[in-house]
Amino acid sequence: MKINVTGNEELPKIVCVHPLLGSSGGVLDILKDLKGEYCIIAPDMSAHGSDTEDFISAKEEAKTVIID
């Protein structure tokens, strides 16, 4: 999973996960006007968009973002 961040990281954050077969590019394009007011975090799941890793499962993707 590749995490894409745009906007000021000091501002409130919006996390957007793209739909199946999508990528963060679509999410970031829709929300581009908000980057002056928010920090937008849009991950590309494995094998989607800018990520080149193999997609194994949603459970494996979740392990990437869960902090113990």
CHARMM-style PDB file with segment names, atoms N, HN, CA, C and O in Angstrom:
ATOM      1  N   MET     1       0.850  -1.162   0.000  1.00  0.00      PROA
ATOM      2  CA  MET     1       0.000   0.000   0.000  1.00  0.00      PROA
ATOM      3  C   MET     1       0.902   1.233   0.000  1.00  0.00      PROA
ATOM      4  O   MET     1       1.860   1.319   0.767  1.00  0.00      PROA
ATOM      5  N   LYS     2       0.581   2.166  -0.860  1.00  0.00      PROA
ATOM      6  HN  LYS     2      -0.198   2.096  -1.483  1.00  0.00      PROA
ATOM      7  CA  LYS     2       1.297   3.439  -0.893  1.00  0.00      PROA
ATOM      8  C   LYS     2       0.354   4.510  -0.367  1.00  0.00      PROA
ATOM      9  O   LYS     2      -0.777   4.637  -0.837  1.00  0.00      PROA
ATOM     10  N   ILE     3       0.822   5.279   0.606  1.00  0.00      PROA
ATOM     11  HN  ILE     3       1.741   5.176   0.987  1.00  0.00      PROA
ATOM     12  CA  ILE     3       0.009   6.326   1.210  1.00  0.00      PROA
ATOM     13  C   ILE     3       0.339   7.652   0.531  1.00  0.00      PROA
ATOM     14  O   ILE     3       1.487   8.095   0.558  1.00  0.00      PROA
ATOM     15  N   ASN     4      -0.659   8.285  -0.076  1.00  0.00      PROA
ATOM     16  HN  ASN     4      -1.592   7.926  -0.098  1.00  0.00      PROA
ATOM     17  CA  ASN     4      -0.490   9.580  -0.734  1.00  0.00      PROA
ATOM     18  C   ASN     4      -1.094  10.652   0.158  1.00  0.00      PROA
ATOM     19  O   ASN     4      -2.229  10.524   0.618  1.00  0.00      PROA
ATOM     20  N   VAL     5      -0.325  11.713   0.401  1.00  0.00      PROA
ATOM     21  HN  VAL     5       0.597  11.817   0.028  1.00  0.00      PROA
ATOM     22  CA  VAL     5      -0.761  12.798   1.274  1.00  0.00      PROA
ATOM     23  C   VAL     5      -0.636  14.107   0.515  1.00  0.00      PROA
ATOM     24  O   VAL     5       0.385  14.364  -0.123  1.00  0.00      PROA
ATOM     25  N   THR     6      -1.672  14.939   0.580  1.00  0.00      PROA
ATOM     26  HN  THR     6      -2.502  14.730   1.097  1.00  0.00      PROA
ATOM     27  CA  THR     6      -1.626  16.257  -0.040  1.00  0.00      PROA
ATOM     28  C   THR     6      -2.246  17.273   0.910  1.00  0.00      PROA
ATOM     29  O   THR     6      -3.122  16.941   1.708  1.00  0.00      PROA
ATOM     30  N   GLY     7      -1.788  18.493   0.814  1.00  0.00      PROA
ATOM     31  HN  GLY     7      -1.076  18.763   0.165  1.00  0.00      PROA
ATOM     32  CA  GLY     7      -2.265  19.533   1.720  1.00  0.00      PROA
ATOM     33  C   GLY     7      -1.338  19.666   2.912  1.00  0.00      PROA
ATOM     34  O   GLY     7      -0.324  18.975   3.008  1.00  0.00      PROA
ATOM     35  N   ASN     8      -1.690  20.549   3.806  1.00  0.00      PROA
ATOM     36  HN  ASN     8      -2.514  21.111   3.728  1.00  0.00      PROA
ATOM     37  CA  ASN     8      -0.895  20.848   4.988  1.00  0.00      PROA
ATOM     38  C   ASN     8      -1.150  19.797   6.067  1.00  0.00      PROA
ATOM     39  O   ASN     8      -2.284  19.637   6.520  1.00  0.00      PROA
ATOM     40  N   GLU     9      -0.114  19.088   6.475  1.00  0.00      PROA
ATOM     41  HN  GLU     9       0.806  19.218   6.107  1.00  0.00      PROA
ATOM     42  CA  GLU     9      -0.273  18.016   7.460  1.00  0.00      PROA
ATOM     43  C   GLU     9      -0.651  18.524   8.848  1.00  0.00      PROA
ATOM     44  O   GLU     9      -0.989  17.725   9.721  1.00  0.00      PROA
ATOM     45  N   GLU    10      -0.599  19.837   9.066  1.00  0.00      PROA
ATOM     46  HN  GLU    10      -0.324  20.486   8.357  1.00  0.00      PROA
ATOM     47  CA  GLU    10      -1.000  20.423  10.344  1.00  0.00      PROA
ATOM     48  C   GLU    10      -2.510  20.651  10.414  1.00  0.00      PROA
ATOM     49  O   GLU    10      -3.047  20.882  11.498  1.00  0.00      PROA
ATOM     50  N   LEU    11      -3.194  20.591   9.285  1.00  0.00      PROA
ATOM     51  HN  LEU    11      -2.757  20.403   8.404  1.00  0.00      PROA
ATOM     52  CA  LEU    11      -4.636  20.834   9.229  1.00  0.00      PROA
ATOM     53  C   LEU    11      -5.409  19.555   9.550  1.00  0.00      PROA
ATOM     54  O   LEU    11      -4.820  18.474   9.572  1.00  0.00      PROA
ATOM     55  N   PRO    12      -6.722  19.657   9.799  1.00  0.00      PROA
ATOM     56  CA  PRO    12      -7.528  18.447  10.018  1.00  0.00      PROA
ATOM     57  C   PRO    12      -7.375  17.486   8.845  1.00  0.00      PROA
ATOM     58  O   PRO    12      -7.198  17.903   7.701  1.00  0.00      PROA
ATOM     59  N   LYS    13      -7.446  16.215   9.143  1.00  0.00      PROA
ATOM     60  HN  LYS    13      -7.590  15.876  10.073  1.00  0.00      PROA
ATOM     61  CA  LYS    13      -7.195  15.189   8.136  1.00  0.00      PROA
ATOM     62  C   LYS    13      -8.472  14.517   7.645  1.00  0.00      PROA
ATOM     63  O   LYS    13      -9.418  14.285   8.398  1.00  0.00      PROA
ATOM     64  N   ILE    14      -8.455  14.215   6.349  1.00  0.00      PROA
ATOM     65  HN  ILE    14      -7.687  14.404   5.738  1.00  0.00      PROA
ATOM     66  CA  ILE    14      -9.504  13.430   5.719  1.00  0.00      PROA
ATOM     67  C   ILE    14      -8.811  12.198   5.130  1.00  0.00      PROA
ATOM     68  O   ILE    14      -7.851  12.329   4.371  1.00  0.00      PROA
ATOM     69  N   VAL    15      -9.296  11.010   5.478  1.00  0.00      PROA
ATOM     70  HN  VAL    15     -10.076  10.904   6.095  1.00  0.00      PROA
ATOM     71  CA  VAL    15      -8.758   9.775   4.911  1.00  0.00      PROA
ATOM     72  C   VAL    15      -9.788   9.223   3.947  1.00  0.00      PROA
ATOM     73  O   VAL    15     -10.934   8.977   4.322  1.00  0.00      PROA
ATOM     74  N   CYS    16      -9.377   9.028   2.701  1.00  0.00      PROA
ATOM     75  HN  CYS    16      -8.446   9.227   2.396  1.00  0.00      PROA
ATOM     76  CA  CYS    16     -10.283   8.522   1.662  1.00  0.00      PROA
ATOM     77  C   CYS    16      -9.689   7.268   1.038  1.00  0.00      PROA
ATOM     78  O   CYS    16      -8.562   7.277   0.544  1.00  0.00      PROA
ATOM     79  N   VAL    17     -10.457   6.204   1.069  1.00  0.00      PROA
ATOM     80  HN  VAL    17     -11.373   6.197   1.470  1.00  0.00      PROA
ATOM     81  CA  VAL    17     -10.030   4.949   0.454  1.00  0.00      PROA
ATOM     82  C   VAL    17     -10.817   4.778  -0.835  1.00  0.00      PROA
ATOM     83  O   VAL    17     -12.046   4.847  -0.841  1.00  0.00      PROA
ATOM     84  N   HSD    18     -10.097   4.555  -1.920  1.00  0.00      PROA
ATOM     85  HN  HSD    18      -9.098   4.499  -1.915  1.00  0.00      PROA
ATOM     86  CA  HSD    18     -10.753   4.424  -3.219  1.00  0.00      PROA
ATOM     87  C   HSD    18     -11.580   3.145  -3.307  1.00  0.00      PROA
ATOM     88  O   HSD    18     -11.317   2.178  -2.592  1.00  0.00      PROA
ATOM     89  N   PRO    19     -12.570   3.146  -4.176  1.00  0.00      PROA
ATOM     90  CA  PRO    19     -13.393   1.946  -4.356  1.00  0.00      PROA
ATOM     91  C   PRO    19     -12.637   0.867  -5.126  1.00  0.00      PROA
ATOM     92  O   PRO    19     -11.580   1.124  -5.703  1.00  0.00      PROA
ATOM     93  N   LEU    20     -13.185  -0.319  -5.126  1.00  0.00      PROA
ATOM     94  HN  LEU    20     -14.043  -0.528  -4.658  1.00  0.00      PROA
ATOM     95  CA  LEU    20     -12.597  -1.432  -5.863  1.00  0.00      PROA
ATOM     96  C   LEU    20     -12.324  -1.034  -7.305  1.00  0.00      PROA
ATOM     97  O   LEU    20     -13.156  -0.387  -7.941  1.00  0.00      PROA
ATOM     98  N   LEU    21     -11.185  -1.410  -7.811  1.00  0.00      PROA
ATOM     99  HN  LEU    21     -10.509  -1.935  -7.293  1.00  0.00      PROA
ATOM    100  CA  LEU    21     -10.718  -1.126  -9.168  1.00  0.00      PROA
ATOM    101  C   LEU    21     -10.380   0.351  -9.393  1.00  0.00      PROA
ATOM    102  O   LEU    21     -10.085   0.749 -10.520  1.00  0.00      PROA
ATOM    103  N   GLY    22     -10.419   1.155  -8.346  1.00  0.00      PROA
ATOM    104  HN  GLY    22     -10.659   0.832  -7.431  1.00  0.00      PROA
ATOM    105  CA  GLY    22     -10.079   2.572  -8.457  1.00  0.00      PROA
ATOM    106  C   GLY    22      -8.656   2.816  -7.993  1.00  0.00      PROA
ATOM    107  O   GLY    22      -7.867   1.886  -7.828  1.00  0.00      PROA
ATOM    108  N   SER    23      -8.342   4.098  -7.786  1.00  0.00      PROA
ATOM    109  HN  SER    23      -8.983   4.854  -7.920  1.00  0.00      PROA
ATOM    110  CA  SER    23      -7.038   4.480  -7.257  1.00  0.00      PROA
ATOM    111  C   SER    23      -7.172   5.805  -6.518  1.00  0.00      PROA
ATOM    112  O   SER    23      -8.206   6.469  -6.588  1.00  0.00      PROA
ATOM    113  N   SER    24      -6.127   6.172  -5.820  1.00  0.00      PROA
ATOM    114  HN  SER    24      -5.286   5.632  -5.763  1.00  0.00      PROA
ATOM    115  CA  SER    24      -6.156   7.435  -5.080  1.00  0.00      PROA
ATOM    116  C   SER    24      -6.238   8.631  -6.018  1.00  0.00      PROA
ATOM    117  O   SER    24      -6.688   9.703  -5.613  1.00  0.00      PROA
ATOM    118  N   GLY    25      -5.812   8.462  -7.261  1.00  0.00      PROA
ATOM    119  HN  GLY    25      -5.447   7.591  -7.590  1.00  0.00      PROA
ATOM    120  CA  GLY    25      -5.858   9.562  -8.224  1.00  0.00      PROA
ATOM    121  C   GLY    25      -7.254  10.138  -8.379  1.00  0.00      PROA
ATOM    122  O   GLY    25      -7.417  11.357  -8.439  1.00  0.00      PROA
ATOM    123  N   GLY    26      -8.252   9.289  -8.443  1.00  0.00      PROA
ATOM    124  HN  GLY    26      -8.119   8.299  -8.394  1.00  0.00      PROA
ATOM    125  CA  GLY    26      -9.630   9.748  -8.573  1.00  0.00      PROA
ATOM    126  C   GLY    26     -10.098  10.485  -7.342  1.00  0.00      PROA
ATOM    127  O   GLY    26     -10.779  11.505  -7.445  1.00  0.00      PROA
ATOM    128  N   VAL    27      -9.738   9.974  -6.170  1.00  0.00      PROA
ATOM    129  HN  VAL    27      -9.186   9.145  -6.087  1.00  0.00      PROA
ATOM    130  CA  VAL    27     -10.126  10.599  -4.915  1.00  0.00      PROA
ATOM    131  C   VAL    27      -9.448  11.959  -4.780  1.00  0.00      PROA
ATOM    132  O   VAL    27     -10.089  12.948  -4.425  1.00  0.00      PROA
ATOM    133  N   LEU    28      -8.147  12.001  -5.066  1.00  0.00      PROA
ATOM    134  HN  LEU    28      -7.626  11.198  -5.355  1.00  0.00      PROA
ATOM    135  CA  LEU    28      -7.409  13.254  -4.931  1.00  0.00      PROA
ATOM    136  C   LEU    28      -7.906  14.298  -5.917  1.00  0.00      PROA
ATOM    137  O   LEU    28      -7.932  15.487  -5.596  1.00  0.00      PROA
ATOM    138  N   ASP    29      -8.300  13.877  -7.108  1.00  0.00      PROA
ATOM    139  HN  ASP    29      -8.280  12.912  -7.369  1.00  0.00      PROA
ATOM    140  CA  ASP    29      -8.819  14.820  -8.098  1.00  0.00      PROA
ATOM    141  C   ASP    29     -10.137  15.443  -7.617  1.00  0.00      PROA
ATOM    142  O   ASP    29     -10.351  16.646  -7.772  1.00  0.00      PROA
ATOM    143  N   ILE    30     -11.003  14.631  -7.041  1.00  0.00      PROA
ATOM    144  HN  ILE    30     -10.829  13.654  -6.915  1.00  0.00      PROA
ATOM    145  CA  ILE    30     -12.294  15.121  -6.551  1.00  0.00      PROA
ATOM    146  C   ILE    30     -12.105  16.091  -5.382  1.00  0.00      PROA
ATOM    147  O   ILE    30     -12.823  17.085  -5.274  1.00  0.00      PROA
ATOM    148  N   LEU    31     -11.138  15.800  -4.510  1.00  0.00      PROA
ATOM    149  HN  LEU    31     -10.555  14.992  -4.598  1.00  0.00      PROA
ATOM    150  CA  LEU    31     -10.958  16.587  -3.291  1.00  0.00      PROA
ATOM    151  C   LEU    31      -9.875  17.662  -3.398  1.00  0.00      PROA
ATOM    152  O   LEU    31      -9.537  18.287  -2.392  1.00  0.00      PROA
ATOM    153  N   LYS    32      -9.329  17.889  -4.582  1.00  0.00      PROA
ATOM    154  HN  LYS    32      -9.603  17.381  -5.399  1.00  0.00      PROA
ATOM    155  CA  LYS    32      -8.194  18.813  -4.735  1.00  0.00      PROA
ATOM    156  C   LYS    32      -8.475  20.212  -4.200  1.00  0.00      PROA
ATOM    157  O   LYS    32      -7.562  20.871  -3.703  1.00  0.00      PROA
ATOM    158  N   ASP    33      -9.698  20.673  -4.290  1.00  0.00      PROA
ATOM    159  HN  ASP    33     -10.440  20.138  -4.694  1.00  0.00      PROA
ATOM    160  CA  ASP    33     -10.027  22.018  -3.814  1.00  0.00      PROA
ATOM    161  C   ASP    33     -10.043  22.115  -2.284  1.00  0.00      PROA
ATOM    162  O   ASP    33     -10.059  23.218  -1.738  1.00  0.00      PROA
ATOM    163  N   LEU    34     -10.040  20.986  -1.597  1.00  0.00      PROA
ATOM    164  HN  LEU    34     -10.027  20.090  -2.041  1.00  0.00      PROA
ATOM    165  CA  LEU    34     -10.064  20.988  -0.137  1.00  0.00      PROA
ATOM    166  C   LEU    34      -8.673  20.997   0.487  1.00  0.00      PROA
ATOM    167  O   LEU    34      -8.550  21.152   1.702  1.00  0.00      PROA
ATOM    168  N   LYS    35      -7.616  20.834  -0.322  1.00  0.00      PROA
ATOM    169  HN  LYS    35      -7.716  20.708  -1.309  1.00  0.00      PROA
ATOM    170  CA  LYS    35      -6.286  20.689   0.258  1.00  0.00      PROA
ATOM    171  C   LYS    35      -5.785  21.955   0.953  1.00  0.00      PROA
ATOM    172  O   LYS    35      -4.809  21.896   1.701  1.00  0.00      PROA
ATOM    173  N   GLY    36      -6.433  23.094   0.722  1.00  0.00      PROA
ATOM    174  HN  GLY    36      -7.226  23.142   0.114  1.00  0.00      PROA
ATOM    175  CA  GLY    36      -6.081  24.301   1.452  1.00  0.00      PROA
ATOM    176  C   GLY    36      -6.675  24.342   2.845  1.00  0.00      PROA
ATOM    177  O   GLY    36      -6.223  25.111   3.693  1.00  0.00      PROA
ATOM    178  N   GLU    37      -7.691  23.515   3.089  1.00  0.00      PROA
ATOM    179  HN  GLU    37      -8.058  22.890   2.400  1.00  0.00      PROA
ATOM    180  CA  GLU    37      -8.373  23.488   4.378  1.00  0.00      PROA
ATOM    181  C   GLU    37      -8.131  22.198   5.159  1.00  0.00      PROA
ATOM    182  O   GLU    37      -8.358  22.141   6.367  1.00  0.00      PROA
ATOM    183  N   TYR    38      -7.671  21.173   4.463  1.00  0.00      PROA
ATOM    184  HN  TYR    38      -7.486  21.219   3.481  1.00  0.00      PROA
ATOM    185  CA  TYR    38      -7.490  19.856   5.079  1.00  0.00      PROA
ATOM    186  C   TYR    38      -6.213  19.206   4.568  1.00  0.00      PROA
ATOM    187  O   TYR    38      -5.661  19.590   3.537  1.00  0.00      PROA
ATOM    188  N   CYS    39      -5.769  18.221   5.314  1.00  0.00      PROA
ATOM    189  HN  CYS    39      -6.218  17.909   6.151  1.00  0.00      PROA
ATOM    190  CA  CYS    39      -4.719  17.313   4.853  1.00  0.00      PROA
ATOM    191  C   CYS    39      -5.453  16.078   4.346  1.00  0.00      PROA
ATOM    192  O   CYS    39      -6.185  15.440   5.104  1.00  0.00      PROA
ATOM    193  N   ILE    40      -5.268  15.737   3.086  1.00  0.00      PROA
ATOM    194  HN  ILE    40      -4.674  16.255   2.471  1.00  0.00      PROA
ATOM    195  CA  ILE    40      -5.990  14.616   2.487  1.00  0.00      PROA
ATOM    196  C   ILE    40      -5.045  13.423   2.376  1.00  0.00      PROA
ATOM    197  O   ILE    40      -3.974  13.507   1.775  1.00  0.00      PROA
ATOM    198  N   ILE    41      -5.464  12.329   2.963  1.00  0.00      PROA
ATOM    199  HN  ILE    41      -6.334  12.261   3.451  1.00  0.00      PROA
ATOM    200  CA  ILE    41      -4.688  11.090   2.956  1.00  0.00      PROA
ATOM    201  C   ILE    41      -5.460  10.087   2.104  1.00  0.00      PROA
ATOM    202  O   ILE    41      -6.589   9.720   2.430  1.00  0.00      PROA
ATOM    203  N   ALA    42      -4.843   9.651   1.017  1.00  0.00      PROA
ATOM    204  HN  ALA    42      -3.926   9.949   0.752  1.00  0.00      PROA
ATOM    205  CA  ALA    42      -5.521   8.752   0.078  1.00  0.00      PROA
ATOM    206  C   ALA    42      -4.582   7.609  -0.297  1.00  0.00      PROA
ATOM    207  O   ALA    42      -3.745   7.765  -1.187  1.00  0.00      PROA
ATOM    208  N   PRO    43      -4.708   6.476   0.362  1.00  0.00      PROA
ATOM    209  CA  PRO    43      -3.833   5.353   0.038  1.00  0.00      PROA
ATOM    210  C   PRO    43      -4.215   4.682  -1.282  1.00  0.00      PROA
ATOM    211  O   PRO    43      -5.384   4.633  -1.663  1.00  0.00      PROA
ATOM    212  N   ASP    44      -3.205   4.175  -1.957  1.00  0.00      PROA
ATOM    213  HN  ASP    44      -2.255   4.216  -1.648  1.00  0.00      PROA
ATOM    214  CA  ASP    44      -3.426   3.271  -3.087  1.00  0.00      PROA
ATOM    215  C   ASP    44      -3.213   1.872  -2.545  1.00  0.00      PROA
ATOM    216  O   ASP    44      -2.123   1.542  -2.079  1.00  0.00      PROA
ATOM    217  N   MET    45      -4.253   1.043  -2.605  1.00  0.00      PROA
ATOM    218  HN  MET    45      -5.138   1.311  -2.984  1.00  0.00      PROA
ATOM    219  CA  MET    45      -4.100  -0.335  -2.162  1.00  0.00      PROA
ATOM    220  C   MET    45      -3.140  -1.042  -3.109  1.00  0.00      PROA
ATOM    221  O   MET    45      -2.957  -0.610  -4.247  1.00  0.00      PROA
ATOM    222  N   SER    46      -2.536  -2.109  -2.653  1.00  0.00      PROA
ATOM    223  HN  SER    46      -2.684  -2.461  -1.729  1.00  0.00      PROA
ATOM    224  CA  SER    46      -1.582  -2.857  -3.476  1.00  0.00      PROA
ATOM    225  C   SER    46      -2.185  -3.207  -4.832  1.00  0.00      PROA
ATOM    226  O   SER    46      -3.346  -3.603  -4.937  1.00  0.00      PROA
ATOM    227  N   ALA    47      -1.364  -3.048  -5.861  1.00  0.00      PROA
ATOM    228  HN  ALA    47      -0.421  -2.727  -5.776  1.00  0.00      PROA
ATOM    229  CA  ALA    47      -1.732  -3.332  -7.260  1.00  0.00      PROA
ATOM    230  C   ALA    47      -2.753  -2.341  -7.815  1.00  0.00      PROA
ATOM    231  O   ALA    47      -3.380  -2.617  -8.837  1.00  0.00      PROA
ATOM    232  N   HSD    48      -2.929  -1.205  -7.165  1.00  0.00      PROA
ATOM    233  HN  HSD    48      -2.420  -0.981  -6.334  1.00  0.00      PROA
ATOM    234  CA  HSD    48      -3.838  -0.162  -7.632  1.00  0.00      PROA
ATOM    235  C   HSD    48      -3.060   1.147  -7.750  1.00  0.00      PROA
ATOM    236  O   HSD    48      -2.167   1.412  -6.945  1.00  0.00      PROA
ATOM    237  N   GLY    49      -3.387   1.952  -8.733  1.00  0.00      PROA
ATOM    238  HN  GLY    49      -4.112   1.737  -9.387  1.00  0.00      PROA
ATOM    239  CA  GLY    49      -2.791   3.277  -8.871  1.00  0.00      PROA
ATOM    240  C   GLY    49      -1.275   3.256  -8.871  1.00  0.00      PROA
ATOM    241  O   GLY    49      -0.659   2.585  -9.699  1.00  0.00      PROA
ATOM    242  N   SER    50      -0.673   3.987  -7.947  1.00  0.00      PROA
ATOM    243  HN  SER    50      -1.173   4.532  -7.275  1.00  0.00      PROA
ATOM    244  CA  SER    50       0.785   4.138  -7.907  1.00  0.00      PROA
ATOM    245  C   SER    50       1.503   3.011  -7.164  1.00  0.00      PROA
ATOM    246  O   SER    50       2.733   2.999  -7.125  1.00  0.00      PROA
ATOM    247  N   ASP    51       0.772   2.068  -6.576  1.00  0.00      PROA
ATOM    248  HN  ASP    51      -0.227   2.078  -6.608  1.00  0.00      PROA
ATOM    249  CA  ASP    51       1.402   0.968  -5.848  1.00  0.00      PROA
ATOM    250  C   ASP    51       1.659  -0.206  -6.775  1.00  0.00      PROA
ATOM    251  O   ASP    51       0.776  -0.604  -7.535  1.00  0.00      PROA
ATOM    252  N   THR    52       2.851  -0.758  -6.718  1.00  0.00      PROA
ATOM    253  HN  THR    52       3.568  -0.435  -6.101  1.00  0.00      PROA
ATOM    254  CA  THR    52       3.214  -1.854  -7.619  1.00  0.00      PROA
ATOM    255  C   THR    52       3.301  -3.214  -6.924  1.00  0.00      PROA
ATOM    256  O   THR    52       3.646  -4.213  -7.556  1.00  0.00      PROA
ATOM    257  N   GLU    53       2.990  -3.256  -5.625  1.00  0.00      PROA
ATOM    258  HN  GLU    53       2.710  -2.445  -5.112  1.00  0.00      PROA
ATOM    259  CA  GLU    53       3.011  -4.536  -4.906  1.00  0.00      PROA
ATOM    260  C   GLU    53       1.841  -5.416  -5.350  1.00  0.00      PROA
ATOM    261  O   GLU    53       0.864  -4.920  -5.912  1.00  0.00      PROA
ATOM    262  N   ASP    54       1.944  -6.718  -5.098  1.00  0.00      PROA
ATOM    263  HN  ASP    54       2.737  -7.121  -4.642  1.00  0.00      PROA
ATOM    264  CA  ASP    54       0.853  -7.640  -5.401  1.00  0.00      PROA
ATOM    265  C   ASP    54      -0.239  -7.511  -4.354  1.00  0.00      PROA
ATOM    266  O   ASP    54       0.045  -7.399  -3.161  1.00  0.00      PROA
ATOM    267  N   PHE    55      -1.494  -7.526  -4.803  1.00  0.00      PROA
ATOM    268  HN  PHE    55      -1.725  -7.617  -5.772  1.00  0.00      PROA
ATOM    269  CA  PHE    55      -2.623  -7.522  -3.879  1.00  0.00      PROA
ATOM    270  C   PHE    55      -2.849  -8.946  -3.402  1.00  0.00      PROA
ATOM    271  O   PHE    55      -3.019  -9.860  -4.209  1.00  0.00      PROA
ATOM    272  N   ILE    56      -2.850  -9.132  -2.081  1.00  0.00      PROA
ATOM    273  HN  ILE    56      -2.712  -8.390  -1.425  1.00  0.00      PROA
ATOM    274  CA  ILE    56      -3.068 -10.469  -1.512  1.00  0.00      PROA
ATOM    275  C   ILE    56      -4.482 -10.570  -0.949  1.00  0.00      PROA
ATOM    276  O   ILE    56      -5.231 -11.478  -1.310  1.00  0.00      PROA
ATOM    277  N   SER    57      -4.848  -9.644  -0.068  1.00  0.00      PROA
ATOM    278  HN  SER    57      -4.240  -8.907   0.225  1.00  0.00      PROA
ATOM    279  CA  SER    57      -6.186  -9.649   0.519  1.00  0.00      PROA
ATOM    280  C   SER    57      -6.416  -8.325   1.245  1.00  0.00      PROA
ATOM    281  O   SER    57      -5.474  -7.592   1.549  1.00  0.00      PROA
ATOM    282  N   ALA    58      -7.680  -8.040   1.513  1.00  0.00      PROA
ATOM    283  HN  ALA    58      -8.444  -8.635   1.266  1.00  0.00      PROA
ATOM    284  CA  ALA    58      -8.015  -6.838   2.276  1.00  0.00      PROA
ATOM    285  C   ALA    58      -7.431  -6.932   3.689  1.00  0.00      PROA
ATOM    286  O   ALA    58      -7.026  -5.922   4.263  1.00  0.00      PROA
ATOM    287  N   LYS    59      -7.389  -8.137   4.242  1.00  0.00      PROA
ATOM    288  HN  LYS    59      -7.718  -8.958   3.775  1.00  0.00      PROA
ATOM    289  CA  LYS    59      -6.827  -8.331   5.579  1.00  0.00      PROA
ATOM    290  C   LYS    59      -5.353  -7.940   5.605  1.00  0.00      PROA
ATOM    291  O   LYS    59      -4.901  -7.299   6.554  1.00  0.00      PROA
ATOM    292  N   GLU    60      -4.610  -8.313   4.589  1.00  0.00      PROA
ATOM    293  HN  GLU    60      -4.977  -8.834   3.818  1.00  0.00      PROA
ATOM    294  CA  GLU    60      -3.200  -7.942   4.504  1.00  0.00      PROA
ATOM    295  C   GLU    60      -3.039  -6.434   4.322  1.00  0.00      PROA
ATOM    296  O   GLU    60      -2.123  -5.835   4.886  1.00  0.00      PROA
ATOM    297  N   GLU    61      -3.915  -5.826   3.547  1.00  0.00      PROA
ATOM    298  HN  GLU    61      -4.659  -6.312   3.088  1.00  0.00      PROA
ATOM    299  CA  GLU    61      -3.865  -4.366   3.364  1.00  0.00      PROA
ATOM    300  C   GLU    61      -4.109  -3.667   4.692  1.00  0.00      PROA
ATOM    301  O   GLU    61      -3.441  -2.679   4.997  1.00  0.00      PROA
ATOM    302  N   ALA    62      -5.049  -4.159   5.483  1.00  0.00      PROA
ATOM    303  HN  ALA    62      -5.591  -4.961   5.235  1.00  0.00      PROA
ATOM    304  CA  ALA    62      -5.368  -3.554   6.774  1.00  0.00      PROA
ATOM    305  C   ALA    62      -4.166  -3.588   7.713  1.00  0.00      PROA
ATOM    306  O   ALA    62      -3.981  -2.673   8.516  1.00  0.00      PROA
ATOM    307  N   LYS    63      -3.361  -4.623   7.618  1.00  0.00      PROA
ATOM    308  HN  LYS    63      -3.511  -5.366   6.966  1.00  0.00      PROA
ATOM    309  CA  LYS    63      -2.171  -4.714   8.483  1.00  0.00      PROA
ATOM    310  C   LYS    63      -1.218  -3.552   8.223  1.00  0.00      PROA
ATOM    311  O   LYS    63      -0.456  -3.172   9.113  1.00  0.00      PROA
ATOM    312  N   THR    64      -1.246  -2.991   7.039  1.00  0.00      PROA
ATOM    313  HN  THR    64      -1.865  -3.300   6.316  1.00  0.00      PROA
ATOM    314  CA  THR    64      -0.372  -1.884   6.694  1.00  0.00      PROA
ATOM    315  C   THR    64      -0.720  -0.628   7.486  1.00  0.00      PROA
ATOM    316  O   THR    64       0.170   0.157   7.815  1.00  0.00      PROA
ATOM    317  N   VAL    65      -1.977  -0.431   7.793  1.00  0.00      PROA
ATOM    318  HN  VAL    65      -2.699  -1.069   7.526  1.00  0.00      PROA
ATOM    319  CA  VAL    65      -2.409   0.816   8.430  1.00  0.00      PROA
ATOM    320  C   VAL    65      -2.741   0.670   9.917  1.00  0.00      PROA
ATOM    321  O   VAL    65      -2.984   1.671  10.591  1.00  0.00      PROA
ATOM    322  N   ILE    66      -2.754  -0.531  10.425  1.00  0.00      PROA
ATOM    323  HN  ILE    66      -2.557  -1.344   9.877  1.00  0.00      PROA
ATOM    324  CA  ILE    66      -3.046  -0.741  11.848  1.00  0.00      PROA
ATOM    325  C   ILE    66      -1.767  -0.599  12.651  1.00  0.00      PROA
ATOM    326  O   ILE    66      -0.756  -1.239  12.358  1.00  0.00      PROA
ATOM    327  N   ILE    67      -1.826   0.248  13.665  1.00  0.00      PROA
ATOM    328  HN  ILE    67      -2.647   0.767  13.903  1.00  0.00      PROA
ATOM    329  CA  ILE    67      -0.680   0.449  14.540  1.00  0.00      PROA
ATOM    330  C   ILE    67      -0.973  -0.223  15.868  1.00  0.00      PROA
ATOM    331  O   ILE    67      -1.974   0.076  16.520  1.00  0.00      PROA
ATOM    332  N   ASP    68      -0.100  -1.129  16.263  1.00  0.00      PROA
ATOM    333  HN  ASP    68       0.713  -1.372  15.733  1.00  0.00      PROA
ATOM    334  CA  ASP    68      -0.282  -1.832  17.547  1.00  0.00      PROA
ATOM    335  C   ASP    68       0.093  -0.959  18.708  1.00  0.00      PROA
ATOM    336  OT1 ASP    68       0.002  -1.389  19.858  1.00  0.00      PROA
TER     337      ASP     68
END
